[in-house]
Amino acid sequence: MTTTLDRVAQPAVALRPARLSLTPKTALAGRLDGAWWPYSRDLEAELPALAATLDETWGRITRVSVNPSRWPVIPRKVAVAGHLLHVGWFTEQDPDKLILLSYTVGRWDLLVIPPETEP
């Protein structure tokens, strides 16, 4: 497995709506907070729509962490609606999970549905 850290800014891409399902507030604490189904394995293209959607619900998302086994290129920062989203990776993290952090509300864990999954 090879992981590439992309340090070159990419051109802006038109945002497609995030495919996202969040668990109800009545769900037990410590479980997944929802599921995200990206269109591709390109974090640079996928994270802006996800963060923009969640910024409205959860407050500004500031950090994301992923397992590098599922993402061929992991940018250090991604521009999202006027701010930067810092991206980190940990091999110990569940490869099918995305962890989101916000200064105002805390942490959320999303199950990542592989983009190649049939509807």
Summary of the structure (lengths in Angstrom):
residues: 119
radius of gyration: 13.6
end to end distance: 27.9
largest distance: 41.8
contacts: 305
relative contact order: 0.25
helix: 13%
strand: 32%
